[in-house]
Amino acid sequence: MRIGRLTDGTSTFWAALQQDGASVRPLAGAIASWGPEVTAGGSAAAPYDGDARPLAGLRLLAPAEASSKIVCLGATFAKHVAGLGRTMADQPAGFWKPYDAVIGPDDEIAHPAITNGLDFEVELVVVMGAPRVDRQAPMSAVLGYTVGNDISLRDLQFAGSVTGMDMFSAKSAERSTPLGPWIVTRDEFGDGTPNLLLTLTVNGEKRQSDRTTSMAWEIDHLVRWADERTTLRAGDVVYTGTPDGVGHEDGRYLQPGDVVEATVEGLGTLRNTVGAKA
């Protein structure tokens, strides 16, 4: 089941993509209203709100609400960590993104004036659907998955902060972080970590390619680890880290006008263009 957050220009609503691929059927209320039912019962439990309507004329938004926590877990792929000149640790590196950083499919990636090191990171993103996480069975709280591109300001990330890295400056830029296009529900993949190919291209050139099974930790471990530090609820999203191949490794950072396509097998593609430098 594919679930999207859409707008018709007047109202914003959640809806499930229908089998014809050309229409959607609205879901009742915010994600906290229907998320627990779909998470527990799958697509058959979806509480619909009215008849299907054509997809044409609707715009897909990032599948997260303003109340959503944007949790990011990095350093989960060993080759990526090595490419950043760091040593793999025994736990992921966690940080936040503000909701203002998130953009949807086809939205323009903002290029802040303060950076010359705008970088890309394709990621599998976990979307939570339960009111609380059962830490004995973390996967039972997962609604599904979507695609993320964790844009980073690398020159600021490694700018010599006394703590070693300045993650606030690197990860907080407004309207910079693509998310979407659809949430694909967990019942399509099973309860283990899905074995999916992640790829990212810049102007058609492949820069990143690896599988989710290369992550150092399983999804259930990452969800439990995050929930031990901040309570995860329906609608919260968890970025799970990126493979090697990012721009910081060879100095080929994103430039205004670049077309960036982040793809996760079975989930879809985020296609975004880098805007003019502010």
Backbone torsions as a table, in degrees:
resi	resn	phi	psi	omega
1	MET	NA	133.2	178.5
2	ARG	-109.3	126.6	-177.9
3	ILE	-120.3	132.4	-179.8
4	GLY	-128.5	160.6	173.1
5	ARG	-108.2	121.9	-169.1
6	LEU	-130.8	164.2	173.7
7	THR	-137.5	146.4	173.8
8	ASP	-104.5	11.2	-178.7
9	GLY	96.5	-17.9	179.1
10	THR	-114.8	-45.9	-178.8
11	SER	-126.9	157.9	176.6
12	THR	-116.7	136.9	-176.0
13	PHE	-155.2	160.5	174.2
14	TRP	-94.2	146.1	179.9
15	ALA	-155.0	156.0	177.7
16	ALA	-100.6	132.4	176.8
17	LEU	-67.8	131.6	-179.0
18	GLN	-84.6	166.9	-173.9
19	GLN	-62.6	-26.3	180.0
20	ASP	-73.8	-11.1	179.7
21	GLY	70.4	1.8	-176.5
22	ALA	-118.8	2.1	-179.5
23	SER	-144.5	159.6	177.9
24	VAL	-131.1	152.8	177.4
25	ARG	-117.9	119.6	-175.6
26	PRO	-60.6	146.3	173.6
27	LEU	-101.1	154.6	-173.6
28	ALA	-80.6	111.8	170.7
29	GLY	82.4	-165.1	179.8
30	ALA	-76.8	170.8	-176.0
31	ILE	-62.9	-29.2	177.8
32	ALA	-66.6	-21.0	-179.2
33	SER	-80.9	-45.7	-175.3
34	TRP	-105.3	-17.8	-177.2
35	GLY	-56.9	-48.5	-179.6
36	PRO	-59.5	-37.7	180.0
37	GLU	-66.7	-45.3	-179.0
38	VAL	-69.9	-37.3	179.3
39	THR	-62.9	-40.7	-178.1
40	ALA	-81.3	-36.1	-172.1
41	GLY	-114.9	-0.4	-180.0
42	GLY	75.7	-169.2	-174.7
43	SER	-60.7	-28.5	-179.0
44	ALA	-66.4	-19.1	-176.9
45	ALA	-95.8	3.7	-175.3
46	ALA	-64.6	123.5	178.0
47	PRO	-86.4	99.7	-176.2
48	TYR	-79.9	158.5	-178.7
49	ASP	-131.7	82.4	179.7
50	GLY	98.5	-177.4	-176.6
51	ASP	-82.7	166.9	176.9
52	ALA	-67.0	153.7	177.3
53	ARG	-137.1	152.2	-176.4
54	PRO	-60.7	141.7	176.4
55	LEU	-71.5	-32.1	178.1
56	ALA	-59.5	133.3	-179.1
57	GLY	93.5	-8.6	176.6
58	LEU	-102.8	151.9	178.6
59	ARG	-117.2	131.6	177.2
60	LEU	-76.4	132.7	175.9
61	LEU	-108.3	170.4	172.7
62	ALA	-60.1	134.5	-177.1
63	PRO	-80.0	61.5	177.3
64	ALA	-153.3	142.6	179.7
65	GLU	-94.7	165.9	-177.9
66	ALA	-60.8	-24.1	179.5
67	SER	-85.9	-4.6	-176.7
68	SER	-70.2	140.3	168.2
69	LYS	-81.3	134.6	176.4
70	ILE	-106.8	93.5	-177.4
71	VAL	-95.8	133.2	-179.4
72	CYS	-122.5	128.5	176.8
73	LEU	-116.1	113.6	-177.7
74	GLY	-107.7	-178.9	179.2
75	ALA	58.1	43.9	-179.5
76	THR	-105.4	-8.8	175.9
77	PHE	-114.7	121.6	-173.1
78	ALA	-60.9	-41.0	-178.5
79	LYS	-66.4	-35.3	177.5
80	HIS	-65.4	-43.5	179.0
81	VAL	-60.3	-43.1	178.7
82	ALA	-64.0	-38.2	179.5
83	GLY	-65.8	-23.8	175.9
84	LEU	-87.6	1.0	179.5
85	GLY	78.5	25.5	-177.3
86	ARG	-118.1	170.3	178.8
87	THR	-107.8	135.8	-179.2
88	MET	-60.4	135.1	178.9
89	ALA	-101.9	178.1	-178.9
90	ASP	-92.1	10.0	175.5
91	GLN	-153.6	157.3	178.9
92	PRO	-69.2	166.8	174.5
93	ALA	-100.7	120.7	-177.0
94	GLY	-103.7	145.3	174.8
95	PHE	-158.2	172.3	-178.5
96	TRP	-108.6	157.0	161.9
97	LYS	-123.8	140.8	174.0
98	PRO	-72.8	153.8	177.8
99	TYR	-59.2	-31.8	-179.8
100	ASP	-61.4	-18.3	-179.7
101	ALA	-77.7	-20.8	-169.8
102	VAL	-81.9	135.7	172.4
103	ILE	-128.9	166.2	-177.2
104	GLY	-99.7	-176.8	176.9
105	PRO	-61.3	137.9	178.1
106	ASP	75.8	-6.5	176.7
107	ASP	-72.3	155.3	179.7
108	GLU	-79.0	135.2	175.1
109	ILE	-80.7	120.5	178.3
110	ALA	-70.5	140.8	177.2
111	HIS	-111.6	99.3	-178.2
112	PRO	-62.0	146.9	179.6
113	ALA	-66.6	-22.7	-171.8
114	ILE	-82.3	0.3	-176.4
115	THR	-127.6	146.7	168.2
116	ASN	-118.2	14.7	-176.5
117	GLY	-132.3	49.8	179.9
118	LEU	-71.7	119.7	-171.7
119	ASP	-121.6	166.8	-174.9
120	PHE	-121.9	154.0	177.4
121	GLU	-155.8	103.8	175.0
122	VAL	-73.1	137.7	-177.1
123	GLU	-145.9	148.7	165.7
124	LEU	-77.8	131.0	-179.4
125	VAL	-116.7	130.1	178.2
126	VAL	-92.3	133.5	176.6
127	VAL	-111.8	124.6	-177.4
128	MET	-83.8	146.4	-177.8
129	GLY	-128.5	-14.3	-177.7
130	ALA	-94.8	156.1	177.5
131	PRO	-63.1	-32.0	178.0
132	ARG	-145.4	157.5	177.6
133	VAL	-91.7	129.2	169.3
134	ASP	-84.0	108.0	-173.8
135	ARG	-69.4	-12.9	173.7
136	GLN	-82.0	-19.9	179.0
137	ALA	-145.1	68.8	-173.1
138	PRO	-58.9	-32.5	-176.7
139	MET	-65.5	-21.8	-179.8
140	SER	-67.4	-14.7	179.2
141	ALA	-95.6	-3.0	-176.8
142	VAL	-86.8	120.4	174.8
143	LEU	-73.3	-46.2	-178.2
144	GLY	176.1	-158.0	-173.2
145	TYR	-134.5	154.2	173.2
146	THR	-146.1	-174.9	-174.8
147	VAL	-106.3	140.9	175.9
148	GLY	-131.2	154.4	173.2
149	ASN	-130.8	100.6	-174.4
150	ASP	-82.3	84.3	179.9
151	ILE	-65.5	136.5	-175.9
152	SER	-131.4	147.1	174.7
153	LEU	-100.1	88.9	-167.8
154	ARG	-65.3	-39.5	-177.8
155	ASP	-63.8	-29.5	176.8
156	LEU	-82.9	-30.5	179.4
157	GLN	-61.4	-38.7	-177.1
158	PHE	-110.1	36.6	-173.0
159	ALA	-87.3	10.4	173.1
160	GLY	94.9	27.2	174.4
161	SER	-59.8	149.2	-179.0
162	VAL	-60.6	-24.7	179.3
163	THR	-85.8	-4.8	178.5
164	GLY	108.5	-45.2	177.8
165	MET	-140.4	144.5	177.3
166	ASP	-104.6	85.9	-176.5
167	MET	-73.0	-27.8	177.5
168	PHE	-61.2	-50.7	-179.6
169	SER	-66.6	-34.4	-174.7
170	ALA	-75.0	-29.3	-166.4
171	LYS	-120.7	2.7	-170.1
172	SER	-106.5	3.1	-174.0
173	ALA	-58.5	132.1	-178.7
174	GLU	-67.1	143.4	177.4
175	ARG	51.2	51.0	-176.4
176	SER	-126.0	-14.9	-166.3
177	THR	-116.6	100.3	-179.0
178	PRO	-67.1	144.8	178.1
179	LEU	-147.5	133.8	178.5
180	GLY	138.9	-155.7	-5.1
181	PRO	-79.6	-33.4	-178.2
182	TRP	-125.5	155.6	165.1
183	ILE	-89.7	124.3	174.0
184	VAL	-102.6	122.1	-170.2
185	THR	-67.6	150.6	-174.9
186	ARG	-59.1	-29.6	-176.9
187	ASP	-63.8	-12.4	176.4
188	GLU	-83.7	-10.9	-175.2
189	PHE	-121.6	-19.0	-173.6
190	GLY	92.8	-178.4	-171.8
191	ASP	-91.8	-9.0	177.2
192	GLY	-86.5	179.2	174.8
193	THR	-66.1	122.0	-179.0
194	PRO	-67.8	141.3	179.6
195	ASN	-92.1	92.4	-172.6
196	LEU	-125.6	145.9	177.3
197	LEU	-84.6	130.3	174.3
198	LEU	-108.0	130.1	176.4
199	THR	-137.3	152.3	173.7
200	LEU	-141.1	133.7	176.6
201	THR	-121.3	150.3	173.0
202	VAL	-122.1	117.0	-175.9
203	ASN	52.7	37.7	176.9
204	GLY	87.7	-10.4	179.9
205	GLU	-89.8	125.9	-179.5
206	LYS	-71.0	126.8	178.8
207	ARG	-112.9	-34.2	-178.6
208	GLN	-128.8	143.2	176.4
209	SER	-163.2	118.4	176.8
210	ASP	-166.4	174.5	-178.7
211	ARG	-111.0	154.0	-179.9
212	THR	-61.5	-24.7	-179.9
213	THR	-70.7	-7.7	175.1
214	SER	-82.1	-7.4	178.4
215	MET	-64.1	146.4	-178.0
216	ALA	-70.7	-23.1	-178.1
217	TRP	-130.4	150.7	176.6
218	GLU	-74.9	161.2	-179.3
219	ILE	-60.4	-40.4	-178.6
220	ASP	-62.5	-36.9	177.7
221	HIS	-65.5	-43.5	-178.7
222	LEU	-64.9	-40.7	178.7
223	VAL	-64.6	-44.6	179.5
224	ARG	-63.9	-43.9	-179.3
225	TRP	-59.6	-44.7	179.7
226	ALA	-67.3	-42.2	-177.3
227	ASP	-67.8	-27.4	175.9
228	GLU	-66.9	-19.0	-177.0
229	ARG	-106.3	-26.8	174.8
230	THR	-154.7	132.3	-176.1
231	THR	-63.1	122.8	178.2
232	LEU	-92.7	132.3	-178.9
233	ARG	-129.7	174.2	-179.7
234	ALA	-55.0	129.4	179.0
235	GLY	98.6	-18.0	176.2
236	ASP	-69.4	148.3	179.6
237	VAL	-122.6	147.6	-178.0
238	VAL	-128.5	108.8	171.0
239	TYR	-72.1	138.4	-170.3
240	THR	-113.2	13.4	175.2
241	GLY	102.2	162.7	-173.1
242	THR	-125.2	152.3	174.7
243	PRO	-79.4	-178.0	-179.7
244	ASP	-71.7	170.9	178.6
245	GLY	107.9	3.0	-177.9
246	VAL	-68.5	164.9	-175.9
247	GLY	-63.4	-27.3	-178.4
248	HIS	-63.9	-22.4	-177.0
249	GLU	-71.4	-34.4	-178.5
250	ASP	-125.1	6.3	177.2
251	GLY	79.8	8.0	179.6
252	ARG	-92.6	83.7	-178.4
253	TYR	-84.7	167.9	-179.7
254	LEU	-71.8	143.8	-179.9
255	GLN	-124.4	155.5	177.4
256	PRO	-52.2	134.7	-179.7
257	GLY	92.8	-14.4	178.5
258	ASP	-63.2	140.5	175.8
259	VAL	-102.7	119.7	-175.1
260	VAL	-112.3	125.5	179.2
261	GLU	-121.1	114.0	178.0
262	ALA	-105.4	124.9	-174.2
263	THR	-128.2	135.7	168.9
264	VAL	-121.8	125.0	-178.0
265	GLU	-50.1	129.8	177.0
266	GLY	83.2	-9.4	-177.7
267	LEU	-112.4	-34.7	179.7
268	GLY	127.3	-170.1	-175.2
269	THR	-129.1	136.4	170.7
270	LEU	-99.7	119.9	179.1
271	ARG	-115.9	114.4	-176.9
272	ASN	-134.7	147.3	177.9
273	THR	-108.7	138.6	178.4
274	VAL	-76.1	128.8	-179.5
275	GLY	-78.2	175.6	177.0
276	ALA	-64.4	147.4	179.6
277	LYS	-65.0	127.9	-174.3
278	ALA	-63.2	NA	NA
